Amino acid sequence: MRQFATKILMTHTTQISALANLTVIDMSRILAGPFAAQNLADMGAKVLKIEHPNGDDTRKWGPPFVTRSDGSKDAAYYFCANRNKTNIALDFTQAADRERLLALIRNADILIENYKVGGLAKYGLDYASIRAINPSIIYCSITGFGQNGPYKDRPGYDALIQAMGGLMSITGEAEQAPQKVGVAVVDLMTAMYATTAILAAVNHRHVTGEGQHIDLALFDVQAAMLANQAATYLLSGQVPTRQGSVHPSIAPYQPMRVQDGFVMLAVGNDSQFTQLCQAAGLPELAQDERFATNAQRTRNRKELESVLEPVLLQKTLDEWVVLGEQNGFPCGPINTIDRVLADPQIRARDMVVRTAEGFNLVANPIRFSATPIIEYQSPPSIPKK
């Protein structure tokens, strides 16, 4: 993997990165803002992370911790959202540091911040103040609940938003307590919306010359993320509930027990169901009026499970995965993270990269034909003033 990544770097050293003309001031902390800034940095933007002299909070969010060549330590958490950036230690509550920061902002294209609503105004770092010194700035504010509304002054954290935003109500087994998702998915989706919005604003500025303010709220993002579940309620009045890992509108689309563990079936249409039935030695099942269409399978899910379970238990996980590949129905293992990162497909796609400092990171998944993402610098050490 390291040799292949090195080969890519050598092959494309003369390429210009997609966002090489943009300068970003990253005043955000924790995950949503830093992850958005990292997306821009991966695509070539010059990202300067502004850190309090004590450093980003996530540097201490361990164990595990990573020991650097200079002997300093940072939590692995910090490494997931801060690569390809440079940084500087500034305490903008102090006049001298604030002037240094304003000088940097005057020449920046983009600013990302995630302070409480109104928290930067008293330092002259809010959008109105910054626009006065840099009218073309694209200023992205990320908060828990947005710049207006009855909750605007509340702090927002991913787990809290998963709960308030309905995600936990549909996550977990029906008979058990609601559960949050295993990663900070609201923070990460907010980062992706932020990246998209920033690049849209860049295009708008290219056309009009105007900068603008982007107001992103985790709560709004979570509501948008409800997708088909929200549509189900809005268009039918039915309130979605927890159903474990089954899909509320597709069957069989769920984990199923096999001889040596579980596979994930993701049968998305009637043709795939027919292929599954043939591979299982049950071709007649595809013609059964209870299961002939997806709507019928969804209504009769429990009966379908009772028919499929004893057949699936006759073969191993690997055997079913092969049968899925051979017969055209989606079937895969439920991998642990170590198996994911060792998977031959992940390796073939160069999704694990090594920095010059010797740290393995998950690569950016975007594949550009003309401006490939080839630079992977370790997240910067805690800056010195």
Summary of the structure (lengths in Angstrom):
residues: 385
radius of gyration: 24.5
end to end distance: 36.8
largest distance: 78.2
contacts: 1146
relative contact order: 0.13
helix: 41%
strand: 15%
